[in-house]
Amino acid sequence: MKKSFLPFITIFLLIQFSQAQNHQIKKIDSPVDWANPLMGTDSSPGLSTGNTYPVIAMPWGMNFWTPQTGNMGHGWAYTYDANKIKGFKQTHQPSPWMNDYGQFSIMPVTGKLRFKQEERESWFSHKAEIATPYYYSVYLAEHDITTEITPTERAARFRFTFPKTDEASIVIDAFDKGSYVKIIPDEQKIIGYTTRNSGGVPKNFKNYFVIEFDTPFEVTKTYNDGELSAALESQSKHAGAIIGFKTSKGQVVNARVASSFINYKQAEINLKEIGTSDFDQLKEKGKSIWNKELSKIEIEGATPSQIGTFYSCLYRSLLFPRKFFEYDANGKIVHYSPYNGEIRDGYMFTDTGFWDTFRSLFPFLNLMYPELSSQMQEGLSNAYDESGWLPEWASPGLRNIMVGNNSASVVSDAYLKNGKAFKYDIDNLYEALIHGANNEGPMTAVGRAGSPSYNKLGYVPFDIGINETAARTLEYAYDDFAIYQLAKALKKPKKEIKLYKERSLNYKNLFDSEHKLMRGKDSNGEWRTPFSPFDWGGDFTEGNSWHYSWSVFHDMQGLIDLMGGNEAFVSQLDQVFSLPPVFGDKYYGGVIHEIREMQIANMGQYAHGNQPIQHMIYLYNYGGEPWKTQYWVRETMNRMYNPNPDGYCGDEDNGQTSAWYVFSAMGFYPVAPATDQYVIGAPLFKKTTIHLENGKKIIINATDNNADNRYIKTMKLNQIEYTKNWLSYKELTKGAVIDFEMSDKPNKKRGISKKDYPYSLSNE
């Protein structure tokens, strides 16, 4: 009897746990409580489950804060498997691969004076760690200190709770590569600057910081390239400061900190963001700000895991591109130019790579934040004025990484969606697009590498000393489409409009009818030989031909025709999931993390952990089998995301992979930015209410949605039966009610008519 009773109890508990996990919550009041900054932090260079760090910040804040477990200058600043904290870092890092700039750290210590990171670090436990978007707290066991942080956009408050000790101190580390600190005891203040960066900055780059304490300094020391000194000032390769005092048990020391890329005076102005708020008041303000933004999308009828995943992804979608501008003493918007080092008027945003984020992050901002999007466009116009180019990857200035000319998509989609409602210099931006589309830039990731060959041959050949040429060709063709769309809207000359429309069909030049896939060509028009569609890199960027062959965002009908019709097209889509996850890695000389993430996902050749193929799931809608999109969208959300430290299936990438989830959970996705359409997937929740900036609402009802009912049986738009496989941005922003009837069986009669298919250029 005893032997059979224990397994019964185990099974009972497992059933109870499963039911608890699948229990649907009707409605939540404070969505920020569900956003987990630790999602995706259980990562490493060899395997990414997000490659994120806990960002403690305001939405799009100029400065982020994070606990630092990695060594100074290491891209993996915080990893979930670490057990020691070295400091609390002000950071501007967009990803570990781009690394950081303008960083410095603060670390409380007890015992003997210690500055070096390996000496001051402390053991910690996630059980004694609280991480929210607006507040962070952790117990530093080595020092018996609790550290708390709560930020504004450009400033922050720290609260340190010390034990009883005669040897309490706080270390200010301005990092290496050139830094400065000055202790001002009479004002209980430390000022300094850091020049630490990873590239993309002018020679005069500095991040100036000011830190004010509420406790008099009893000990003052500065650090100068490895040596502690009694001097109050240090300027060296690696400068820092230590201030110390005696504390009673539970004594709290408060610090207020702000920084500026302009000067110390501006840092003092930025410090005023805190106002008269004490720590708890500022914390509550931060919570309120995050709840305001996250509540713009309300979800009902979701499991705890789904709620956590959704709001964690939404939080990540509201961080980049960051504000790189400041308000001067008169409240005027100014910025330090990361392009020419001058102080200029107007907006500036940075820390985003358009190769990643043109796909869903910027379309999401255009839907939900049109005014902010217009400010970003003004910032891009300023970037063109200050550098002569539009950035394709900015951090903070021009960076030489990735391919494409996808600023064309970012600029065009913003204007076509909302541009006429806001005043910014679209003519200057159009000029910038034409300049970038027809010239090679100062680095291969700016302008169009291979543009003379592309404009002459209609593709970038692989034998002209440029790599990843098929990927460049496909992205250039789509970017030409985005310019074509913008040129029409701006009523440019017909000859110019015609040119970019014709160039947007250049994808056809690389279609190999034998394999029904894209393939590289040389200058003589000869195919890459030998050719394996499973080989990563070479003619493609962080992917293979199976991933990139779908990068015809604007003309799926044209691709369908090349493949031989709907049946052949759908068959190729199906193979992405049915083929084994084999790969060739010769180009990289080893297995890169993106390859490994595809291999272990058990989804065939589908590589959701990287951007090139993330839209592919939605393409069944163009081939007359939308139920397959509905199946695979739900499958991907269920299997590739969770709200935990291993929550992503690859790099999160500045909001892109998160915005994919946000769109997909709502039930639609922007396959082709610079068009008016979103392609329909299937909603994840029973009800979603989207509060638009114009005061209108999009209400999405799917009352019978559950784990089994992933297919759309019927759909109504504003109470009228709707069979199309797409939704119009223009119609949605008027306000809309969408009613889905969901089923556990696919409806193979809905959305199968050609008139229901989404936009394709070939159908114009």
C-alpha distance (Angstrom), angle and dihedral (degrees) to the residues before:
residue distance angle dihedral
M1 . . .
K2 3.80 . .
K3 3.79 92.1 .
S4 3.81 92.6 55.3
F5 3.82 94.7 41.0
L6 3.83 96.6 62.2
P7 3.79 96.0 55.0
F8 3.81 88.7 47.7
I9 3.82 90.3 55.0
T10 3.81 90.2 47.7
I11 3.78 92.4 51.0
F12 3.81 90.9 46.0
L13 3.81 91.6 52.5
L14 3.77 92.2 47.4
I15 3.79 90.4 51.9
Q16 3.80 90.8 48.9
F17 3.82 91.0 49.1
S18 3.80 91.5 48.3
Q19 3.79 91.6 49.6
A20 3.80 91.0 49.4
Q21 3.80 91.2 50.9
N22 3.82 92.0 48.4
H23 3.79 95.0 43.2
Q24 3.77 109.2 119.8
I25 3.78 119.9 -133.0
K26 3.77 113.6 -143.4
K27 3.80 100.3 -149.7
I28 3.80 140.7 -14.9
D29 3.79 130.5 -147.3
S30 3.81 103.8 -161.1
P31 3.82 111.3 37.6
V32 3.82 93.4 178.7
D33 3.79 87.9 69.1
W34 3.82 87.0 66.1
A35 3.81 97.0 48.8
N36 3.79 110.3 100.8
P37 3.83 115.8 -159.8
L38 3.81 88.5 -169.0
M39 3.81 92.2 65.1
G40 3.80 107.0 119.1
T41 3.81 97.1 11.8
D42 3.81 95.7 113.1
S43 3.80 89.9 88.0
S44 3.77 141.8 120.6
P45 3.82 137.2 -174.6
G46 3.80 89.5 -94.0
L47 3.82 98.5 47.8
S48 3.77 127.6 21.0
T49 3.78 125.2 -156.9
G50 3.81 88.5 172.5
N51 3.81 105.1 -41.3
T52 3.78 86.7 -132.9
Y53 3.78 132.1 142.0
P54 3.81 126.7 -151.4
V55 3.80 103.3 -85.7
I56 3.80 110.5 -155.0
A57 3.78 101.8 -170.0
M58 3.75 148.6 103.4
P59 3.81 119.2 -88.8
W60 3.81 108.2 -70.0
G61 3.82 88.9 -7.5
M62 3.78 118.6 178.3
N63 3.80 89.7 -131.6
F64 3.78 129.3 39.3
W65 3.80 126.7 -167.5
T66 3.78 127.5 -148.6
P67 3.80 138.9 168.1
Q68 3.80 108.1 -107.2
T69 3.80 118.4 -134.3
G70 3.81 96.4 155.7
N71 3.77 127.1 75.2
M72 3.77 121.5 -88.0
G73 3.79 110.1 -73.6
H74 3.81 95.0 11.5
G75 3.79 113.9 133.8
W76 3.81 92.6 -138.0
A77 3.79 92.6 69.8
Y78 3.81 93.9 165.6
T79 3.79 127.2 19.1
Y80 3.76 124.0 178.2
D81 3.79 94.4 -132.6
A82 3.83 92.5 58.8
N83 3.80 119.4 103.3
K84 3.81 102.5 -166.3
I85 3.80 132.3 66.7
K86 3.80 119.6 -150.1
G87 3.78 98.9 -175.4
F88 3.79 147.2 -43.1
K89 3.76 108.6 -89.0
Q90 3.75 133.5 -154.9
T91 3.78 100.1 -140.3
H92 3.78 141.4 -177.0
Q93 3.79 96.0 -177.5
P94 3.81 115.2 143.4
S95 3.80 94.1 -172.3
P96 3.80 138.6 -15.5
W97 3.80 89.7 -106.9
M98 3.81 91.5 57.9
N99 3.80 92.2 38.4
D100 3.80 124.3 -160.9
Y101 3.80 143.3 -60.0
G102 3.79 135.7 -166.2
Q103 3.80 92.2 19.4
F104 3.80 130.2 156.9
S105 3.79 132.1 159.9
I106 3.78 143.0 -141.3
M107 3.81 123.2 -150.7
P108 3.83 129.9 177.0
V109 3.81 116.4 -144.7
T110 3.81 139.3 -179.8
G111 3.79 127.4 -155.5
K112 3.76 125.3 28.3
L113 3.80 118.6 6.3
R114 3.79 108.9 -85.4
F115 3.77 128.5 175.5
K116 3.79 109.2 162.6
Q117 3.79 113.2 93.6
E118 3.80 95.1 -125.1
E119 3.82 90.0 53.0
R120 3.79 99.6 43.5
E121 3.82 98.0 42.7
S122 3.79 119.5 114.7
W123 3.76 137.0 -153.6
F124 3.81 115.0 -111.9
S125 3.78 138.9 174.9
H126 3.78 130.8 -141.3
K127 3.80 85.2 -132.5
A128 3.82 87.2 68.2
E129 3.81 95.0 41.1
I130 3.81 128.3 95.1
A131 3.78 117.1 -169.7
T132 3.80 122.7 -178.0
P133 3.81 129.2 151.1
Y134 3.82 91.0 -103.5
Y135 3.82 103.0 31.4
Y136 3.77 139.1 35.4
S137 3.79 129.6 -173.0
V138 3.78 132.7 173.9
Y139 3.78 137.9 167.4
L140 3.81 113.0 -127.3
A141 3.79 101.1 -150.0
E142 3.79 96.8 -169.4
H143 3.80 90.7 59.0
D144 3.82 101.6 27.2
I145 3.81 89.1 -125.5
T146 3.79 130.9 134.4
T147 3.80 113.6 -148.1
E148 3.80 122.2 -161.6
I149 3.82 130.1 -175.9
T150 3.79 132.6 -171.1
P151 3.83 120.8 173.4
T152 3.78 145.1 -156.1
E153 3.82 122.4 -160.2
R154 3.81 94.0 -81.9
A155 3.81 104.7 6.8
A156 3.78 140.5 43.0
R157 3.77 144.3 -164.7
F158 3.80 123.1 -129.2
R159 3.79 124.3 -162.5
F160 3.80 119.3 -166.8
T161 3.80 120.6 -170.4
F162 3.82 109.1 -159.0
P163 3.80 133.5 -166.4
K164 3.80 123.6 -125.7
T165 3.79 104.5 -72.3
D166 3.78 143.4 135.1
E167 3.78 89.2 -142.9
A168 3.79 109.1 61.1
S169 3.80 116.0 142.6
I170 3.79 142.9 163.2
V171 3.80 122.5 -142.5
I172 3.79 121.8 -148.0
D173 3.80 109.6 -162.5
A174 3.82 113.9 -167.3
F175 3.81 90.0 -176.0
D176 3.76 129.2 -130.7
K177 3.82 133.1 -72.0
G178 3.81 91.2 72.3
S179 3.79 126.3 -30.6
Y180 3.80 144.4 159.1
V181 3.81 137.7 -152.2
K182 3.78 134.9 -178.3
I183 3.82 125.9 -172.2
I184 3.82 115.1 -148.8
P185 3.85 104.0 -169.6
D186 3.81 96.3 -178.3
E187 3.79 90.0 59.4
Q188 3.82 95.6 36.2
K189 3.77 86.1 -125.2
I190 3.79 141.4 130.6
I191 3.79 123.0 -161.1
G192 3.76 128.9 -176.9
Y193 3.75 147.6 130.4
T194 3.77 138.7 -122.4
T195 3.78 126.5 -152.5
R196 3.82 94.9 -173.5
N197 3.80 110.2 138.2
S198 3.78 143.2 145.3
G199 3.80 98.1 -134.5
G200 3.77 136.0 -72.6
V201 3.82 95.9 90.4
P202 3.83 135.3 111.5
K203 3.80 119.6 -113.0
N204 3.82 93.1 -101.4
F205 3.80 94.2 55.1
K206 3.81 115.8 141.8
N207 3.77 136.1 154.0
Y208 3.82 106.8 -145.0
F209 3.79 116.9 -155.3
V210 3.79 136.4 -171.3
I211 3.82 124.8 -166.6
E212 3.81 123.6 -171.0
F213 3.82 123.4 -167.2
D214 3.80 130.9 -161.9
T215 3.82 93.6 -144.8
P216 3.84 126.2 74.7
F217 3.80 116.2 -113.3
E218 3.80 115.9 -113.9
V219 3.81 93.9 173.5
T220 3.81 127.0 36.7
K221 3.79 125.2 -177.5
T222 3.77 135.4 157.7
Y223 3.77 129.5 -151.5
N224 3.78 122.5 -133.7
D225 3.81 118.3 -177.5
G226 3.78 96.0 -45.0
E227 3.81 100.8 -29.1
L228 3.81 130.5 96.9
S229 3.79 115.6 -136.9
A230 3.80 138.2 -174.6
A231 3.79 89.6 -131.1
L232 3.79 116.8 114.5
E233 3.78 93.1 -140.3
S234 3.80 134.8 51.2
Q235 3.78 131.8 179.5
S236 3.79 114.3 176.1
K237 3.75 145.8 113.1
H238 3.79 88.7 -72.3
A239 3.80 116.4 18.6
G240 3.78 130.8 173.8
A241 3.78 144.4 153.3
I242 3.80 139.0 -134.2
I243 3.77 125.0 -159.8
G244 3.82 121.4 -174.4
F245 3.80 143.2 -171.8
K246 3.79 143.9 161.3
T247 3.79 115.8 -94.8
S248 3.78 136.6 -166.3
K249 3.79 122.6 -136.9
G250 3.80 110.1 -69.1
Q251 3.80 93.3 6.4
V252 3.78 112.0 159.0
V253 3.79 122.8 -142.5
N254 3.79 115.6 -166.4
A255 3.79 126.8 -156.5
R256 3.77 130.7 -172.2
V257 3.79 116.5 -158.6
A258 3.78 136.0 -178.5
S259 3.77 137.0 161.7
S260 3.78 141.8 -162.3
F261 3.76 136.8 -163.7
I262 3.83 88.0 -146.7
N263 3.83 108.2 56.2
Y264 3.81 144.6 -58.6
K265 3.78 92.8 -82.2
Q266 3.78 90.2 57.5
A267 3.82 90.0 47.4
E268 3.82 87.9 56.6
I269 3.80 89.0 50.6
N270 3.81 90.2 50.3
L271 3.81 89.4 51.4
K272 3.80 87.4 65.0
E273 3.81 88.8 72.0
I274 3.80 85.6 83.7
G275 3.81 90.9 57.2
T276 3.78 114.2 175.0
S277 3.80 94.3 -33.3
D278 3.77 116.9 129.1
F279 3.79 119.3 -144.0
D280 3.79 97.5 -85.0
Q281 3.79 93.4 44.2
L282 3.80 91.5 51.0
K283 3.78 89.9 47.2
E284 3.80 91.1 54.0
K285 3.81 91.0 47.9
G286 3.79 89.1 52.9
K287 3.77 92.0 49.3
S288 3.80 90.2 49.9
I289 3.82 92.2 50.7
W290 3.79 92.4 51.2
N291 3.79 92.9 45.6
K292 3.79 90.1 51.4
E293 3.79 91.8 55.4
L294 3.80 97.9 39.5
S295 3.82 91.5 46.8
K296 3.80 90.0 62.9
I297 3.79 84.4 86.2
E298 3.80 112.4 44.3
I299 3.76 119.9 -170.1
E300 3.81 129.2 -165.5
G301 3.78 132.2 -174.9
A302 3.79 101.6 31.8
T303 3.78 136.3 131.8
P304 3.81 119.4 -108.3
S305 3.79 89.7 -106.8
Q306 3.80 92.1 51.5
I307 3.81 92.5 48.1
G308 3.79 91.3 49.0
T309 3.78 92.4 47.7
F310 3.79 94.1 46.5
Y311 3.80 97.0 50.0
S312 3.80 92.7 40.3
C313 3.80 88.2 54.5
L314 3.79 92.0 44.3
Y315 3.83 89.4 51.6
R316 3.82 89.9 52.4
S317 3.82 89.1 49.4
L318 3.83 90.5 59.5
L319 3.82 99.8 56.4
F320 3.81 107.6 68.7
P321 2.93 142.4 93.2
R322 3.78 87.2 36.1
K323 3.79 126.0 -144.4
F324 3.79 108.9 -99.4
F325 3.80 94.7 179.6
E326 3.79 133.3 91.4
Y327 3.82 138.5 -160.1
D328 3.79 116.2 -115.6
A329 3.82 126.3 -144.6
N330 3.80 89.9 -78.9
G331 3.79 94.0 48.3
K332 3.80 93.0 -106.4
I333 3.80 117.9 147.1
V334 3.79 110.8 -113.9
H335 3.77 136.2 161.3
Y336 3.75 142.6 -166.5
S337 3.78 105.2 -120.4
P338 3.81 112.0 -123.1
Y339 3.81 85.6 -163.0
N340 3.81 105.3 53.9
G341 3.81 104.7 6.2
E342 3.82 94.6 -118.2
I343 3.80 128.3 129.2
R344 3.78 106.4 -115.2
D345 3.79 137.2 177.2
G346 3.79 121.1 -111.0
Y347 3.77 141.5 35.0
M348 3.77 128.0 -33.4
F349 3.81 128.6 178.4
T350 3.78 128.3 -179.1
D351 3.80 149.1 163.4
T352 3.75 101.9 79.1
G353 3.80 135.3 110.5
F354 3.77 113.1 -144.8
W355 3.83 92.3 -154.1
D356 3.79 85.5 70.6
T357 3.77 105.0 28.5
F358 3.82 105.5 41.4
R359 3.79 87.5 77.0
S360 3.81 103.0 66.1
L361 3.82 112.6 -25.6
F362 3.80 96.4 69.0
P363 3.83 93.0 40.3
F364 3.80 87.0 52.6
L365 3.82 91.1 53.0
N366 3.80 90.1 47.5
L367 3.80 90.0 54.7
M368 3.79 99.2 42.1
Y369 3.83 105.0 24.6
P370 3.82 110.6 29.8
E371 3.82 93.8 157.2
L372 3.80 92.7 51.2
S373 3.80 88.8 45.0
S374 3.79 89.9 55.6
Q375 3.80 89.6 52.4
M376 3.80 88.5 52.5
Q377 3.79 89.0 52.2
E378 3.80 90.0 52.3
G379 3.78 87.0 51.2
L380 3.81 90.7 52.9
S381 3.78 90.1 50.3
N382 3.81 88.6 52.6
A383 3.80 90.0 48.5
Y384 3.80 89.7 55.2
D385 3.80 91.1 49.5
E386 3.79 91.9 48.9
S387 3.81 100.0 43.1
G388 3.79 106.7 20.1
W389 3.81 90.4 -119.7
L390 3.75 141.7 66.5
P391 3.80 111.4 -112.5
E392 3.78 118.3 -116.8
W393 3.81 91.8 -174.0
A394 3.81 115.6 16.6
S395 3.82 123.0 -174.3
P396 2.94 96.2 168.9
G397 3.83 96.8 -45.9
L398 3.80 131.8 2.8
R399 3.79 114.5 -32.2
N400 3.79 126.5 -169.5
I401 3.79 103.0 -130.5
M402 3.82 137.9 111.1
V403 3.80 128.6 8.5
G404 3.78 140.3 -98.2
N405 3.76 135.6 62.2
N406 3.79 95.0 -106.9
S407 3.79 95.6 152.4
A408 3.81 80.7 88.6
S409 3.79 89.7 66.3
V410 3.80 94.1 43.6
V411 3.81 93.6 50.4
S412 3.80 96.7 40.6
D413 3.78 97.7 45.9
A414 3.81 92.1 49.6
Y415 3.79 93.3 51.3
L416 3.79 95.7 42.0
K417 3.80 90.5 51.0
N418 3.81 102.2 40.0
G419 3.78 112.4 -13.8
K420 3.78 98.1 111.9
A421 3.80 90.2 58.2
F422 3.81 94.0 58.7
K423 3.78 135.7 50.6
Y424 3.78 116.3 -120.5
D425 3.78 132.2 126.4
I426 3.78 102.1 -88.0
D427 3.81 90.8 163.3
N428 3.80 89.8 60.0
L429 3.78 89.7 48.4
Y430 3.79 92.1 48.8
E431 3.79 88.8 51.8
A432 3.80 88.1 50.9
L433 3.81 90.7 52.1
I434 3.79 93.5 50.8
H435 3.80 90.4 46.9
G436 3.81 92.2 49.8
A437 3.80 93.5 44.3
N438 3.79 94.4 56.1
N439 3.78 105.1 35.9
E440 3.76 140.0 61.8
G441 3.78 109.4 -122.5
P442 3.80 133.7 -136.3
M443 3.82 87.2 -86.5
T444 3.80 131.6 23.9
A445 3.81 93.3 -105.9
V446 3.82 93.2 56.1
G447 3.78 122.8 73.1
R448 3.80 111.2 -10.8
A449 3.77 119.8 -45.7
G450 3.80 106.9 -146.2
S451 3.80 93.8 18.3
P452 3.84 95.2 142.8
S453 3.81 90.1 57.0
Y454 3.79 92.9 40.9
N455 3.79 92.4 52.1
K456 3.82 92.1 45.9
L457 3.80 102.8 38.9
G458 3.80 101.4 24.0
Y459 3.80 92.3 -118.1
V460 3.79 140.5 50.8
P461 3.83 108.9 -105.1
F462 3.77 121.1 -139.5
D463 3.82 95.8 -131.2
I464 3.81 100.7 66.9
G465 3.80 98.4 82.9
I466 3.81 96.7 -92.9
N467 3.79 123.2 113.6
E468 3.81 131.8 -141.7
T469 3.78 91.2 26.9
A470 3.81 99.5 160.4
A471 3.80 89.6 54.8
R472 3.80 89.7 49.4
T473 3.80 92.1 49.7
L474 3.78 94.1 50.6
E475 3.79 93.5 46.9
Y476 3.80 93.1 44.6
A477 3.81 89.4 53.2
Y478 3.79 91.7 52.6
D479 3.82 90.3 44.3
D480 3.81 88.8 53.0
F481 3.79 87.4 54.0
A482 3.81 89.9 53.5
I483 3.82 89.3 51.4
Y484 3.81 89.6 47.8
Q485 3.79 90.4 54.1
L486 3.80 92.5 48.2
A487 3.80 92.5 44.8
K488 3.81 89.7 55.8
A489 3.80 91.6 49.4
L490 3.81 91.4 49.6
K491 3.83 91.3 46.2
K492 3.77 93.9 -123.1
P493 3.84 119.8 176.6
K494 3.81 114.1 -63.0
K495 3.79 91.3 -123.0
E496 3.81 90.6 57.3
I497 3.79 92.6 46.3
K498 3.81 90.4 49.6
L499 3.82 92.3 49.9
Y500 3.80 94.5 56.8
K501 3.77 93.2 42.5
E502 3.79 89.7 54.5
R503 3.79 92.7 45.7
S504 3.80 90.6 51.5
L505 3.81 87.0 68.0
N506 3.81 92.4 59.9
Y507 3.79 90.1 103.6
K508 3.81 86.1 80.8
N509 3.79 90.4 68.2
L510 3.80 91.9 70.0
F511 3.79 99.0 43.6
D512 3.80 111.4 117.9
S513 3.80 107.7 -155.4
E514 3.82 91.8 -163.3
H515 3.80 93.6 62.7
K516 3.82 95.1 22.1
L517 3.80 86.5 -131.5
M518 3.78 139.7 100.3
R519 3.81 117.5 -85.5
G520 3.78 136.4 179.9
K521 3.81 122.9 -105.0
D522 3.78 134.2 -160.5
S523 3.81 126.5 -132.0
N524 3.79 91.3 -86.6
G525 3.78 92.8 55.2
E526 3.79 94.3 -105.4
W527 3.80 119.1 143.6
R528 3.78 122.7 -112.4
T529 3.80 104.9 -93.4
P530 2.97 129.0 -133.5
F531 3.77 94.5 30.0
S532 3.78 130.7 -174.0
P533 3.81 118.4 176.7
F534 3.82 87.5 -150.1
D535 3.81 94.8 62.1
W536 3.78 112.4 109.4
G537 3.79 121.5 -142.9
G538 3.79 120.5 -0.1
D539 3.79 100.9 96.4
F540 3.80 92.0 6.0
T541 3.80 135.9 62.1
E542 3.79 117.7 -120.0
G543 3.75 90.4 -31.0
N544 3.80 144.7 51.2
S545 3.78 137.5 -109.6
W546 3.80 92.0 -81.5
H547 3.79 87.9 59.8
Y548 3.79 100.6 40.5
S549 3.79 100.7 40.4
W550 3.81 89.0 82.9
S551 3.82 94.3 57.2
V552 3.78 92.7 109.0
F553 3.78 91.7 104.6
H554 3.79 93.9 162.7
D555 3.80 101.8 44.6
M556 3.78 114.6 34.8
Q557 3.80 90.1 150.4
G558 3.79 88.4 59.6
L559 3.80 89.6 51.4
I560 3.80 91.2 46.4
D561 3.81 89.6 53.4
L562 3.80 91.1 50.6
M563 3.80 90.8 50.9
G564 3.79 92.5 50.7
G565 3.78 104.3 -99.4
N566 3.78 140.4 -51.6
E567 3.78 97.2 -50.9
A568 3.81 93.7 53.3
F569 3.79 91.1 43.2
V570 3.81 93.6 52.1
S571 3.79 90.3 44.7
Q572 3.80 90.0 56.6
L573 3.80 90.1 48.6
D574 3.80 90.4 50.9
Q575 3.80 91.0 51.8
V576 3.79 91.0 60.4
F577 3.80 87.4 69.3
S578 3.80 99.1 33.9
L579 3.80 99.0 48.9
P580 3.80 116.9 90.3
P581 3.83 116.8 -104.7
V582 3.79 93.9 -104.8
F583 3.78 119.9 150.6
G584 3.76 146.8 177.3
D585 3.80 116.8 -132.9
K586 3.82 102.8 176.8
Y587 3.80 92.9 116.1
Y588 3.80 90.8 60.5
G589 3.77 96.8 36.5
G590 3.79 90.1 -126.8
V591 3.78 144.7 15.1
I592 3.80 111.5 -54.5
H593 3.78 118.0 -154.4
E594 3.83 93.5 -105.4
I595 3.80 89.7 59.6
R596 3.79 92.5 49.0
E597 3.80 91.4 49.5
M598 3.81 91.1 54.5
Q599 3.80 91.5 45.9
I600 3.80 96.1 54.0
A601 3.82 97.7 40.9
N602 3.81 94.4 79.8
M603 3.81 92.5 -137.9
G604 3.79 98.3 114.3
Q605 3.79 113.7 -123.8
Y606 3.80 92.5 -16.3
A607 3.82 106.6 116.7
H608 3.78 106.9 -171.5
G609 3.80 89.7 165.5
N610 3.80 89.3 78.3
Q611 3.78 132.4 46.9
P612 3.83 109.6 -119.4
I613 3.80 95.5 77.7
Q614 3.81 102.5 30.4
H615 3.82 92.7 103.6
M616 3.80 94.4 47.5
I617 3.80 94.7 89.1
Y618 3.82 89.2 65.7
L619 3.80 94.1 55.1
Y620 3.80 95.6 86.5
N621 3.80 84.4 78.7
Y622 3.81 89.0 68.5
G623 3.80 92.6 50.5
G624 3.79 98.3 50.8
E625 3.81 99.4 -103.4
P626 3.81 104.6 97.3
W627 3.81 93.2 158.0
K628 3.80 88.9 73.3
T629 3.79 89.5 58.0
Q630 3.79 88.1 50.8
Y631 3.79 91.2 52.2
W632 3.80 97.2 46.7
V633 3.80 96.4 42.0
R634 3.79 90.5 56.3
E635 3.80 91.1 42.3
T636 3.80 91.2 53.3
M637 3.79 94.3 47.1
N638 3.81 90.9 48.2
R639 3.78 97.8 45.8
M640 3.80 107.7 27.5
Y641 3.83 99.8 45.6
N642 3.79 137.4 52.4
P643 3.83 132.6 152.5
N644 3.80 94.7 -110.9
P645 3.81 136.2 95.9
D646 3.83 89.2 -86.1
G647 3.81 90.5 45.8
Y648 3.81 102.2 130.7
C649 3.80 131.1 55.1
G650 3.81 94.8 -136.9
D651 3.79 139.4 -15.0
E652 3.80 114.1 -18.9
D653 3.82 89.1 -147.5
N654 3.80 108.9 -158.2
G655 3.78 98.2 -50.5
Q656 3.81 99.7 -42.8
T657 3.79 99.6 107.8
S658 3.80 89.8 39.0
A659 3.80 93.7 49.8
W660 3.81 88.1 51.5
Y661 3.79 88.4 60.1
V662 3.81 93.9 44.2
F663 3.81 92.5 51.9
S664 3.80 93.2 42.0
A665 3.80 93.2 49.4
M666 3.81 88.7 52.9
G667 3.79 88.9 52.2
F668 3.80 106.8 -109.1
Y669 3.81 140.5 68.0
P670 3.85 138.5 -159.4
V671 3.80 101.2 -118.8
A672 3.81 92.5 166.0
P673 3.81 114.5 30.6
A674 3.81 111.5 -159.5
T675 3.79 89.5 49.3
D676 3.79 127.6 89.8
Q677 3.79 94.4 -118.8
Y678 3.77 141.5 96.7
V679 3.80 116.3 -165.5
I680 3.80 115.1 -129.6
G681 3.78 122.4 -117.9
A682 3.80 115.5 159.4
P683 3.82 130.5 -77.2
L684 3.80 118.5 -107.2
F685 3.81 99.4 -154.6
K686 3.78 136.3 56.1
K687 3.79 90.6 -119.0
T688 3.80 135.7 7.7
T689 3.78 124.1 -176.3
I690 3.79 116.7 -165.3
H691 3.80 115.1 -163.1
L692 3.79 108.1 -153.7
E693 3.78 124.4 -153.2
N694 3.82 91.6 -115.3
G695 3.81 90.2 61.4
K696 3.79 95.0 -103.6
K697 3.80 124.3 123.4
I698 3.77 133.9 -139.7
I699 3.80 108.2 -154.0
I700 3.78 116.9 -167.1
N701 3.80 115.6 -168.1
A702 3.79 124.3 -169.3
T703 3.78 101.8 155.5
D704 3.80 96.1 171.8
N705 3.79 94.1 48.2
N706 3.79 114.9 133.0
A707 3.80 141.5 138.2
D708 3.80 92.2 -71.4
N709 3.80 100.2 37.5
R710 3.79 100.9 73.6
Y711 3.82 97.8 135.8
I712 3.81 128.5 86.9
K713 3.80 110.7 -122.2
T714 3.80 96.0 174.5
M715 3.78 136.1 -10.1
K716 3.78 134.0 -158.8
L717 3.79 128.4 -166.0
N718 3.80 112.2 -158.5
Q719 3.83 89.8 -16.2
I720 3.82 93.5 -53.3
E721 3.80 120.4 112.8
Y722 3.80 109.2 -104.1
T723 3.80 124.2 -161.7
K724 3.80 101.6 168.1
N725 3.79 120.3 114.1
W726 3.79 92.7 -136.6
L727 3.78 142.4 52.7
S728 3.79 127.2 -139.9
Y729 3.80 119.5 -121.1
K730 3.79 89.7 -149.5
E731 3.79 92.7 53.8
L732 3.81 94.9 42.9
T733 3.80 92.9 53.3
K734 3.78 90.0 57.2
G735 3.78 86.1 65.0
A736 3.77 123.5 -92.9
V737 3.78 145.0 -164.5
I738 3.79 114.7 -147.3
D739 3.79 119.1 -170.0
F740 3.79 119.5 -165.1
E741 3.76 124.5 -169.7
M742 3.78 104.5 -155.7
S743 3.79 128.6 -156.6
D744 3.79 140.9 -178.2
K745 3.81 88.6 -127.0
P746 3.80 126.2 64.6
N747 3.79 118.8 -111.1
K748 3.79 101.6 -134.7
K749 3.79 93.5 -176.2
R750 3.80 97.5 60.7
G751 3.82 122.5 88.1
I752 3.80 94.4 3.7
S753 3.80 98.8 117.5
K754 3.80 118.0 95.5
K755 3.79 89.8 -125.0
D756 3.81 87.5 63.5
Y757 3.81 95.0 55.8
P758 3.80 121.2 106.2
Y759 3.79 124.4 -105.2
S760 3.78 121.5 -61.8
L761 3.80 125.3 175.9
S762 3.80 91.2 -132.6
N763 3.80 89.1 62.6
E764 3.80 94.4 58.1
